[in-house]
Amino acid sequence: MSFNEFMPEIADGFVIDTDQKAEWALGKIKEHRAEADRMAAVCDAEIERYGQIKQEAIDKAAKDSGYLEALLFAYFATVPHKATKTQETYKLPSGTLKQKSREPDYVRDDAKIIEWLKEQELKDYIKEEPSLKWGELKKSITANEEQAVYAETGEVIPGVKVVEREPVFLVEV
């Protein structure tokens, strides 16, 4: 596809060389972005609508199945089933009824637990990992070619490589 097929209102050799042409180009960019935003909004609305339809189908299936699952659970309690340490099962030709044991949940107050572990001298259960405050350190760094230099002392900081990046051109309308 040629440039003219893509942008029919622009002739071959078109150059933006005046403020009026630049204004025209900005107006066209604004129109294109507005159309893209409109289409995105339509698509987002459809995605939301389909999401609601999907959730309604899931909720209906859960409601309809929930009643039958409750009846099967009551039936399960009346039949002899195979029991292991973690689950009980009853097999049928079309499926298996299963009741699994679950691990308990723990609601924790990590600060109190850590304090207790320190008192008991059980430090193996405590992580003591140093963490870099990059955002704060970066404020004290100056770039010297590919090296990061600590501004206060002039020392090169090991483990940091400065990579220059090309400027980014943006059009805001």
N, C-alpha and C positions, 0 to 999 in steps of 0.2 A: 504494500500500500504506500503510495507516495504521500508526501507532506501535503500536497494540494487536495488529495482525496480526504485526508484526515481533517484538514482545516480549509474548507472550500472558500471562505471569505478572505483568505490570505493568498496573494499571488506569489508566483516564483520570484525570488529576489527581494521579497519584502524585508525591509530593514526598519528597525525602530531607531529613528535618528532625531526625533523631536519629542517635546513634552506631550504634544497632542497624541502622537502615536503610542507613546508610553501609557498615557491615560486610557486610550482605547484598549490597549492590551490588558491593563489592570481591570477594566470593566468586563472584558471577556473572561478573564480568570475568575472574577467574582461570579459571573453567570454560570460558568462551569461548576464551580464549587457549590453554588446554591442548588443547582440541579442534582449534583451528587448527594448533597445533604438531604434533599427532598426524597430522592430514591432510597437513601439509607433509612430515613424515617419510615417510609412505607414498608420496607423490608423488616425493620425492627418491630413494627406493629404486627406484621404477619408472624414473625418469630414468636412474639409474645402470645398471640392468639393460639398458635399451634402448641406452645408450651402449656397454655391453660387446658387445651383439649387433651394433651398428653397426661397432665396431672389429674384431670377428671377421670380419665380411663384407669389410671393407676389406683386412684382412691376408690373407684367403683369396684375394681377387681379385689382390692384389699377388703372392702366391706362385704362383698358377696362371698369371698373365700373365708373370711374371718368366722362367719357363722358355721360353715362346714368344718373348719379347722377345730372349732370348739367342740363340735359333736365328735370328731375323730379323736380328740384328746380324751373325752369322756369314755369313748369306746376303748382306747388304748389302756386305760386304767383297769378295764375288766378282763383283758386277755393276758395270757402268759407271754412274756417277752424276754428276749435275751438281754442280760445285763452284764456290762463290763464296768471297769472303774470309772470311766468318764461318760458313759451313755447307756441308754436302754433302747432296744429296737424291736419292732414287730414288722416282719416282711409280708407284703401282699403282692399279688401278680403285677399290679400297676404302680407300685411304689412302696415306700417304707415309712412307717411311723417311727419317729425318733425323738427321744428326750435326752438332751445333752446336759451334763453338769457344767457349770461355769465357774471360772475363777472369781473370787470376790473383788469388788471395786475398792480402791483405797482413796479416801479423801485426805490430802496431805497438807501439812503446813511445813514446807521445806525448811524454813528458818528454825523452827523448833526442833525438827529432826536433826539438822546439822549441829545445832547447839548440843543436843544430847550425844551425838556421835563424837563430838570433840571432848565432852566430859568423860566418855567411856574410852577415849583414845582409840577410836575405830576410824582412823583417818583414811583407810583404804576405800571407804564408801563415799568419800567427799572428793569432788572434782575441784581442783585448784588450777584452772587453766588461765594463763594471762591472755588478755584480749587487747588488741590494738585499737586505739581511738584514732582512726585514720582521719576523720573529719577535723579533729583538733590539730593533729600533727601537720596535716596538709597546709594549714594556715601559716605554719612556721617554715615552709619549704620554698626555696627558689630553684628554678630550673636552670641548669648550666649544661647546654647541649643535651646529652642523654643521661646526665646525672642529676639526682636530687640532692640539694645542698641544704643542710640545716642552717637557717639564716643567722641564728645567734652565734654559732661557733665557726661557720664556714666549712664544717666537716661534710664529706660526702656520706650520704646515708646508704648503707649496703642494702641490697634487696629491693631497690626501687630503680626502675628504668623509666626515663622520661621519653615518651613517644609523642612527637609533634603531630598534630592532626590538621588536615586541610580545613579552611573555613567553610562554613555551610551557607549557601545562598537560600534565603527564604523570601517569599512574597506574601505579605500580609494585606488582606483587603477587608 
